[in-house]
């Protein structure tokens, strides 16, 4: 499926961007030291890294949502194809369909 390949490519790009991300923490720490006379390393690190990685976090969240939608689409297509071949009793098909739909979280 083209959508699966597109998701894989997006994931590779996101992973590459994450691996190549760099942050000039030295400058941030020196500014904090000059400004406050101390370095609150945990707070500064969390804030700086959070701001820098937020776009990548959004990309990952959107990718996960697309993957979940695609999984649901594939499951529905599979179940409909299975029903058309009449390989499964209709009550069994309903149970499988209902179970898989209820497992999905959006």
N, C-alpha and C positions, 0 to 999 in steps of 0.2 A: 504494500500500500504506500502511496505517495505521502500520506500524512505521517505515517510512522517514520519514514526516511527524513521528512522535514523536521520532526521532533528530535530525531537523533542528531541531525546537523545543528539545530539550535542548541541542544545540550552540549555539544562539542565546543561551540563558540562561547557559550556561557562559561564552561569549564576553563577554556583558554583565557578568557578575560579575568576570571578569578585567580588563576595561577600567575598572571602577569600583573596583577594589581600591586602597586607599591604605595607606601604612605611615608611622607617625611615627618616622622614622629619627633625627630631631634629638634626641628624648628618649633614644633608645637610645644614640646616640653620646655625649651628655652624661653619662649614667650610667656608661658605660664609661670616659670620661675621668676622672670623679670617683673611680671605683673603682680603676682601674689606672694612672692618670696618662698613659694613651695611648689612642689610638683605633685599633684593628685593623680598619680599614674593610672589607677583603675578607671576613674571617672573620665579622664582625658582620652584614654585608649578606647573605651566603650563609645564615647561620643564621636571621636574622629573616625574610627573604623565603621561605626554604624552609618554615619553619613556617607562614607566612601563606598560601602557595600550595599546600600539601600537599593540602587538600581538593579544590581544583580539579584538581590533577594526578590524584588518584584518580578524579574524575568523568570526566576525559578518557580514562584507561586503561579504565575500565568501558565507556565509550561505544565505544571502538575495539573492544573485545571483542564487544560487541553487534553492531557493524557487520560484523565478520568473520563472526560466526555467521549474520547475515542474508544476507550475500553467498553463503555456502555454501548456505543454504536456497534462495535464488533460483536458484543454478546447478543444484542437484539437481532442483528443480521444472522448470526449463527443459529439462534433459536428459531427464527422464521424459516430459515433454510431447512432446518431439521424437521419442522412441522410440515413443510411442503413435501418432504420425502416420506412422510407418514411412518417414520421409524419409531416414533414415540407416541404413546397413548396421550390423548389431549390433557388428561388430569396430571400426568407426570410432567408434561411440558409446562403447564401452568405453574406447578410447584417449582420447577427449575427456574423459570422466568421470574417468579415472585421472589425467590430466594436471592437471586443475583441482583435484582433491582434494589432490594432492601439492604444489601451490603454496601451499595454505593453511597458515599457521603459527598455532598456538594458543598 
